[in-house]
Each structure stands twice: as C-alpha cells, then as structure tokens.
C-alpha cells in the first residue's frame, strides 16, 4: 500500500516502459492496468477513496485518501476480506449518476469490454412468479378428510407476485480475440466480437 499508493500522483510510466522492454509480445498485452496508471483519476468523481487490502501473511489494512494526504491503519473490523483488495469510492454529489447500473454497464462496454479480467455488477432483477394461495378449509371439510373421505382435488389457486432478486452479473462478456491464434477462434466468437464493436 505504501509503495504503490503512498505517493500521490506517483507515475508508473518508467516502470511500465522497463517491463515493456523486458517482455515478449504476449506478455506485453497483459501489462496495461498493472501499474496504477489513472488510479488517481478516481478523484474526479470521488471526495474520498478507501483501499482495503488483505495479504495471506499479513493483517488487513485500510489506505484512505482525500487527494491531498493519506493514512494507513490496521482494519478494526479484522480480516473481513480473507484475501484480496476492495476499493471504495465516496462519490461527489454531482457524480451520483455513476451509481446507476445502466451508466456503469455502458462505461464498461465502451472502455473495458475486452480486458482479460471479468467485471461483475451487483444487479437487481424483478420477475413475476406465481405463488400458491393458501385457502382456509371449513371445519366440516377438515373433519371429512380426517375420516378418510377423499373428494376430488380442486386445482390449487395461485397469484402473481413480483419478486426482486440480487446477483452478480458479468458485464464484459466478449473476450479479446486478437490475443489468440486465428485457428483457435470459433466463427461464433468472431460474430460476437463484431456485434459488440458495432453496437
């Protein structure tokens, strides 16, 4: 956290170029996005950024900044992440549009559709489902059933209700086919790729 995020506006350009010169063509494709280039552009939409990170062999820490300075503290909540990193942006009021799922989807499709890492959006879905309606049986009916008298079963009544469920939805579904040999790419993958770039 200190070396990668600790210096505000630290440029990864020289390190990027060094790695670029030392790598082969296939490795070069994966270099973009590894050096934090553009991380501080998040302050265009956020007043405050918190990066919570947990390494396998260390405690969980929170790096927090309001652009002019930063702090790093041990996370009082403990190892909630188990392992990994979580970036939290506290948005400026004028940037609340970025909380809209459609806005985020459009941005991912426009700028990050072909990156190698999967991008998921926590998305709600409302579906209309049929649920059985429980009817109160009259006392006489219950008594008859208890006595073993079986009547023809009536169709169970149902009602339509709307249910909202939440789940992670993969947003960048089209993979960069130019990173594979042409013989490995199926015709339907070409079709999907060209459809995605002509939307």
N, C-alpha and C positions, 0 to 999 in steps of 0.2 A: 504493500500500500504506500509506503514512504517513497520507494524508488520510482514507482510507476505513476502515482497520483500526487505525490507530495510536493512537486514543484509546479505551481500554477503556470499554465501556458508552456510547459515543457514540450519541446518538439521532438518527435521520434524520427525526424527525417533522416538524420545522419545514420542512425542505427538501421533504419529501413533500407537505405542505399547500400550499407555494408552487407546486410543479409542478402539483398538482391543480387549483388555481385558474386556472393559465395554460393548461390543456389542454382540448381538446374531449372529448366523451363517449367517442369511440372510443379516443383516446389514454389516457384515464383507466383503461381496462380493463387496459392493459399496464403501469401504474405499480407495481402490487403486486410486491414482490420485488426492486425496483431499488435500495433504499436500505439494505440490510444489516440491516433490522429483524429481530431474532430471531437474528442470527448468533451472538451470544454464548450463546444457549441451548444451543449445542453442548457447552458445558462441563458441562451436566447429565449427559452420558454420556461425556465425554472429559476426561482429565487434561491433555492437550497437543494443541494444534491447529497444524498447519503449512499455510500457504498458499504454494504455489509458483506464480510468475507470470512470464510472458514476453511483453513487448510487441514488436511488429515492429521498433521503432527503439531497443531497449534490451537490456541483458543480462537474464539470468534471475535472479530474486531469491527468497529464502525468508523469509517473515514467520512467526515462531513465537512462540507464547504459552502460558503455563501459567496464565492468567487474571489474575495479579497484575502481570505485566510482559510485555514483548515484545522481540524482537530482529528485525532485518532484515539479512540477509547475502547477498552475491552467491553464487549456487549453484555450489559447487565442481565439480559434475558437468557444467557447461556448459549449452547450450540444448537440453536433452532434450525439452522440450515443443514446440519450434519456435515455437509461439504459443499463448496461452491460459492458463488457470488450473487448478490442481489443488489440492483441499482434502483434507488427510489428518487423520483423527481417530484419536488413540491412545486407545482406549476404556478406561474403568474396568472392572475385573473384573466388577462387577455389571451391566454393560451389554453383556456378550457376546452376549446374545440378539439384539441388533441385527445380528449377523453372519449370522444365519440368513436365507436367501433368502426364505422364506415370510413371515417377520416384516416384512422390508423391502417386499415386494410389498403386503402388507395395509396398511402405513402409507401407501404411495404411493396406493393405491386410495382410502384413506379421506380423505387430506388434500391430495393433489396430482394427482388424476386429470384435472382439467380445465385445468391450466395450459398455456400455449402452447408451452412448451419440452419437447422429448422427454426422457424419463427412461429410461435403459437400465440393466439389471442384468447383471453378468457372471455367467452362469449355466451350470451343467453339465447335460448331458443324456446319459443312458445308454440306448443302443439295442442290441438284439440283431440281429447281422448274420451272414450265412452266408459263411464263407471256405472256399476250396478246400483240401483236404487233399492235400499232395504225397506221393505214394507212390514208394518206391524200386522202380525197374524191375529185374527179374532180368537178369543179363548176357546170357542167351540171347535174351531179348526185344529188348534193345538191338541185338544183332547182326542179328536178323531185320529190324528197322527200317532198319538201315544197308544191308542187302542189297536194300532196296526191297520187301520183303514187307509188305503192308498188311493188318492184321487189323481186324475191326470195332472201332470205337472204343467203349470202355466209358464209361458215364456217370461223370463226374468226381464223386468223393466230396467232400462238404462237411461242415463242422462249425459249430455255432452258438457264437459268441463274443460277449461283451458288450463294447461299446466306449463309452468316455466321451469326449465332445467338449465343448469350452467355446466359448461365443459370447455376444455382447451380445444381450439380449432386451429389446424395448421394453415398458415396464410400463404407461405411461399412454396407452392406445390410443384412448380416447374423447376427442374434441375438444370444446371449449365451444361448443355450437351457438348459444347466446344471443348470441354476438358477431357472428353473421352475419344477414343479412336472411332472413326466413322463406321467401321464394321460392327461396333458394339451397340450402336444406337438403332433402336427399332423404328420402323416407319411411323407408328402412332406417337412416338416420342417427338419426332420431327413435327408432326401435325400439331401436337400440344404446344410445342415451343413457338411455332409461327403464329398460332392463335393468340398466345399470350403477349407477343410483342406487337401485334396489330390491333389490340383492344383500343 
